[in-house]
Amino acid sequence: MNFDVPILFITYKRYRTAIRVFNQIKIIKPSKLYFVSNQAKTKEEIKYVKKVRNLLKKIDWDCKVILLYQKEHLPVSKSIPNAINFLFKHEKYGIILEDDCLPSEDFFLFCKKMLKKYQNDEKINAICGSRLCKNDDEAYLSKYNHVWGWATWKRSWKYFDPEIKFWPKFKKSRKWNLIHSDKIEKSYWNNIFNKTYKNKLNTWDYAWTACAWYKNQLSIIPPKSLIQNIGYGPDATWTVSKKKRVLKKEIYINKNIIYSQIQRNKILDREVFLNHFNGKYYGNNTRLIYILSTLIKDPLTFYHKCKRIFLSFTK
């Protein structure tokens, strides 16, 4: 019997990563696959986009494929939301994978179980495949809705506002103050959402996080990371660093976990802020040390980060 949760596979031009993600999708044989392909940005890219689209010829199981080939090239800030909108025009829930997020088989099983269990719980925003803190035997609820392989419901996505029009009033509210553990964290996210509101960042996931916080929603984090981001490098839009988070070949989630007892873990949320979002470097002195350290240890990454920042301000 094929996997019965709809899967959205969002692609562009990177065959080297897309083929690996597709092969993992192939293992679970979904009965329904939404395949979205961004249009080439230049004439030189056409052959690469076509090569990725030809992955569909490798489908050798009973699968309904629903296609969306973009008519024009869309930036990340629009291409991903556009693809998710397409999914939820037809479905009430689904799993979302970009072409650089490599899932384990347990990822699909975890998402399926959580989608069913929390389908009517408005307090839950999404199910995340990545765990950006220490592994454990327990899942937990987080204010962060990581999007390196994830799942959600139409009921959550309907609140997505890429322009975060609520932001000017929200940032002055008492609720906004209660979300953060200290002034540094609050300042960090003020800066991020101010740029998002002013459309200075070519991304969409910050807006997705802001919408979840505005609606008082939390997301489910698995006991162990079930996703490996394989898109690091100069051809990535945001993950330009060479470092990788390694996904072990064999991942086993304890089937005896009592998921009804999943609780919010503020300590782990703090850990994620400090280490994943580099909150520990947010500040004049520590930030300067971090920048100089990156320049010395990894000048190529430093160059790509500077280029990314420059492009965001000239957008």
N, C-alpha and C positions, 0 to 999 in steps of 0.2 A: 504493500500500500504506500502510495506517494505521500510526502509531507504536505499537509493540508492548510498550512498558513501561507498566505500570499507573500511573495518576496519581491521587493523593488531593488533592481540592480542598476545603479547610476554609473554611466561610463563616459569616457571622452576619448583620449588618444593613447593612453599608456597600456599597451598590450602586455608588457612585461609583468605588470601587477594584475591586470584584469583577468588574464588567463589563470592565475593562481586562485583568485577569488571565485571565478567561474567553476574551477575544478572542485572546490569545496561545496559549492551549491549543487553541483552534479552528484555528489555523494548522497545527499538527502533527497534528491529527485522531487523537487516541489511540483505540485500539480498545477500551480499557477505562477508565472514569472512575468513581472512588469520590467521591461527592458527599455531604459531611457538612454539616449545617446546625444550628447551635445554636438553641435555642428562645428566643423573645422573653422579655426580662426584665420588661417592662411591657406594658400594653395598647397604649400608644402605639407600641411597637416592632413590633407584629404586622405592620403593613402594609409595613414596611421589610424584614423577614425574608421575607415572602411575595414581594416584588419580586425579591429576590436568588434565591429558589428558582425563580422563573419564567425564570431564565437557561437552564434546561434545555430550554425550548421552542425555543431557538435552535440546538440540536444538529441539524445537517442532514447528518451523515455516519454511516456504519455504526459504531455505538459501543454497547457494553454499559454501561449506567449502573447502578451499585449505590448505593442510597440509604441514608442514615442521618439521619433527622430526630430530634433529641433530644426526649425527652418533657418535659423540664424544662430550665430555663436552667442551664448549667454555667459556673463561673468558668474563666478561662484555664488555671489550674493543673490543671484536670480535663478541660476540653473538648478540648484539643489531644491529650493522651495517649490519651483515649478514642477519638478519631478514628483515631489511628495504630494503636491496638489493633485497631480494626475492620478496617483495611487488612490487617494481618498475621494476621488470622484466616483470610484467604483467599489471601494472596500470600506469596511468598518474598522479594520485593524490590519497591521502588516509589519513585516521585518524590512529594514532599510539598510542596504549595503552600498557603499561607494566602492570604486574600483581599486582602492588601495587599503581596504580594511579586510584582512584575512581572518575568517571565522573558523573556530573549531566546530566539530560536530555537536559538542555539548552546547554551544551558543544557540543553535536552532532549538534544541530541546528545552533549554532554559527559557527562551523567549516565549515558546509555545505555552509552557506551563504558567508563566506569569501573565501573559495576555489573557488567558482564560480566567485565572484566579481573580485578577483585579479589573476585569473589563467594565465593571459598574462602579468602581471606586474613583470618584472625581478628585480625590486627593493625590492620586498617582498620575504623574505626567508621562513617564516613559520607562522602558526597561533598557538598561545599558549593558553592552557586551564587555566593556573595558572596566577594569578596576585599577585606578591610578594611585593606589596606596598598598600597604602590605596585605598579602593574602591571609585568608582566615577560613574557618569552617562555616562561617555564617554570611548570609547576604545582609545588606543594610540599606536603609533609606537615606538618600542624600539630596541636598539642595541642588547638586550639580547633575545636569542631564547630558552626560558625555555622548558624543555622536560618532564614535569610531565603531560603527556596527551597533544598531539599536532597534527597538521596536516600540510602537505606540498605537494609539487608537485615534479614529477620526474625531472622537469627543475631545481629545486633547489638542489635536492639530488645529481645530477650528478657532482656537484662541491665538494662534500665531499671528503676530503683527510685525512685519519686517521693519516698519517705520517706528515701532514702539511709541506711538502717539501719546501714550499714557505717561511717558517718562517725566516730563517737566513737573507734573503734579505728584507723581509717585515718589520721586527722590526727596520731596519735602515732607513725606508722610512719616508717621510713627512706625508704620509697618516696615518701611525701608530700613530704619535704624535697627530694628529688632533682628533683621536677617543676618547681620554681621557681628563678628566676635570682638572687633576693635576698630579704632579710627583708621588704621592703615588699610585694613581690608575694605572698609567702606570707601575710602579715598580711591583705592585701586579700581573698584567697580564703578564708581562715579565717573572716573576717567574713561573707562571702556564704554560705558553706555552713553556718555556725552558724545563720543566719537560715532557710535552707532546711530544715535539720533540725528546727528548732522551728516550722516551718510559718508563718512570718511574712511570706512573700512570695507574692503571687498570680501565680506563674509556674511553669513546669515545666522550662525549658531549662537552668537552673543545675544541676538534678538530673541532667539528661542529660549535661552536661559532667562532673560529678563521677563518674558511672558509667563514662564513657569513660576517665577518668584512673585509676580504681580497677582497670580491666581492662587497663591499659597500651595503650590503643588511640589511634591517630592518625587524622586526617581529611584528605581531599584538597581542596586549595584550587586553583582554576583560575588560569591565567595572567593573566586579566583578570576583573573582576567581571561576572557574567552576570545579575545580579539588581538591580533597583532597588526599594528599600523606598518605597512610595508611601503608607504609612499614617501619616506624621508629622502630628501635630496634636492638638488637645484631645480628639478622639474616640478616640484610640489608648489602649491599655492601658498601654504602656510608652514608645513612641517619641513623646514629647510635644513634642519640639523641632521648630521650623519648618524646620531645615536639611534638605537633601536630598542624597543621593548620586545624581548624574546618570548614567543608563544611556544610552550612545550608541546611536543607532538601528542602526548597523552595527558588529557585533562579529565579529571573525574570529579564530578560534583556529588557530594554525599546525597544519595536519594532519600535519606531519612531526615533531612533538614525540615524543621517545622516552620514553613514559610509564613504561617499566620502570626508568628512572633517577630517578624521583621520590624526593627525599630530605627528611628533616626539616630545617626551617630555623628554628633557634632565634632567629636575629637578627630575622626577620620576626615570629615569635611575640612577641618582646619589643616590637617596634614596635606590634603590635596591642594589647598590654596597656597600653602608655603612652598611645596615642592613641584607640583605640576604647573601651576600658574606663576611660579617663581615669585610668590609674594614675599618670601624672605629677603629678596633683593630689592623690594620696592621701597625706595628712599634714596636720598641724594648720595650718601657715602657708599652704602652697600650696593646700590645700582651701578655706580662707577666701577667698583671692584669687579662686579659680575661682567660688565662690558669689557674691561681690560683683560680679564681672565679668558673670555671667549676669543678675543683678538689674538692672544698669545697661543692658546691651546688649539684653536680651530679657526684660522683666518678665513677659510673658505665659507664656513657657516656665518662668520661675522659679516663677510661681504654680502651674502644673500639676504641676511636679515636687514642690513642697511638698505639694500635695494628694495626690499619689500616695504620698509617704512617710507622710503622716498616715494614709491608709487602710490601708496595709500594717501599721501598728502597732496599728490598732484592729480588725483583722480577727478 
